[in-house]
């Protein structure tokens, strides 16, 4: 199970290395903070998402927790599809911006965040089902 998260993280890291060659635009995620605007480049977004996937792989690698495999697979696939939709929408935003592209970026981010509820539920269930040692 952890290998799918690691492979997806490696694909994102490879994509972050190739992103300057894919598009020559200077796109980024802009964040206003106290009157100053910050732009996070796509490479940094890909690295942050790969780090998040590695975090999930680390948690799922704890052998003592009996994770639900079906929930973990749903978590992986929904997260991966959301990340893919975000990346596609993000690079489509380089074209003349349309409301559809903006909504798809926001919906894909929301879908990825909502999907993390599956992860939290799976961790809580695994901790609840963990065998107890009576001393």
C-alpha positions in Angstrom: 0.0 0.0 0.0 2.8 2.4 0.9 4.4 1.9 -2.5 1.6 3.6 -4.4 2.0 6.7 -2.4 5.8 6.7 -2.8 5.5 6.1 -6.6 3.0 9.0 -6.9 5.4 11.2 -4.9 8.3 10.2 -7.2 6.1 11.1 -10.2 5.3 14.5 -8.7 9.0 15.1 -8.0 9.9 14.2 -11.6 7.1 16.5 -12.8 8.5 19.3 -10.7 11.9 18.9 -12.4 10.3 18.9 -15.8 7.8 21.7 -15.2 10.1 24.5 -16.5 10.4 22.6 -19.8 6.7 22.0 -20.1 5.6 25.6 -20.0 7.5 28.8 -20.2 4.9 30.8 -18.3 5.6 32.2 -14.9 2.5 30.9 -13.3 2.3 30.4 -9.6 -0.1 30.3 -6.7 -0.4 33.9 -5.4 -1.0 34.5 -1.7 -1.6 38.0 -0.4 -0.3 38.4 3.2 -0.5 41.7 5.1 -0.3 43.9 2.0 2.4 41.9 0.3 1.8 39.4 -2.5 3.8 36.1 -2.6 3.9 33.8 -5.6 4.6 30.1 -5.1 5.9 28.5 -8.3 4.5 25.2 -9.7 7.7 23.4 -8.8 7.2 24.2 -5.1 3.6 23.2 -5.2 4.6 19.8 -6.7 7.3 19.3 -4.1 4.8 20.2 -1.3 2.3 17.7 -2.7 5.0 15.0 -3.0 5.9 15.6 0.7 2.3 15.2 1.7 2.1 11.9 -0.2 5.3 10.8 1.6 3.7 11.7 4.9 0.8 9.4 4.1 3.2 6.6 3.1 5.0 7.0 6.4 1.8 6.7 8.4 0.5 3.8 6.4 3.8 2.0 7.0 3.2 1.6 10.7 2.9 -2.1 10.8 1.2 -2.2 14.2 -1.9 -0.4 13.0 -4.5 -2.5 11.2 -5.5 0.0 8.5 -8.5 -0.7 6.3 -7.0 -1.4 2.9 -10.1 -0.4 0.9 -10.2 3.0 2.7 -6.5 3.5 2.1 -7.0 2.7 -1.6 -9.9 5.1 -1.9 -7.8 7.7 -0.1 -4.9 7.2 -2.5 -7.0 7.3 -5.7 -9.2 10.2 -4.8 -6.1 12.2 -3.6 -4.2 11.3 -6.8 -7.2 12.2 -9.1 -7.6 15.5 -7.2 -3.9 16.4 -7.5 -3.9 15.5 -11.2 -7.0 17.7 -11.8 -5.4 20.5 -9.9 -2.2 20.3 -12.0 -4.1 20.2 -15.2 -6.3 23.1 -14.2 -3.3 25.0 -12.9 -1.5 24.8 -16.3 -4.7 25.5 -18.2 -4.9 28.8 -16.3 -2.0 30.0 -18.4 -4.4 30.4 -21.3 -7.0 33.2 -21.2 -8.5 32.7 -17.8 -12.1 31.4 -17.8 -14.4 30.9 -14.9 -14.4 27.2 -15.6 -10.6 26.9 -15.1 -10.8 28.9 -11.8 -13.7 26.7 -10.5 -11.8 23.5 -11.5 -8.8 24.6 -9.5 -10.9 25.4 -6.5 -13.0 22.3 -6.7 -9.9 20.0 -7.2 -8.3 21.6 -4.1 -11.5 21.2 -2.1 -11.8 17.6 -3.2 -8.3 16.8 -2.1 -9.0 18.4 1.3 -12.3 16.6 1.8 -10.6 13.3 0.8 -8.3 13.6 3.7 -11.3 12.9 6.0 -11.0 9.3 4.7 -7.4 9.2 6.0 -8.3 10.6 9.4 -11.2 8.1 9.7 -8.9 5.2 8.7 -6.3 6.3 11.3 -8.9 6.6 14.0 -10.4 3.2 13.1 -6.9 1.6 13.1 -6.0 3.0 16.5 -9.4 1.8 17.9 -8.9 -1.7 16.5 -5.3 -2.0 17.6 -4.8 -5.0 19.9 -4.2 -4.0 23.6 -1.5 -5.5 25.7 -2.7 -6.3 29.2 0.0 -5.9 31.7 
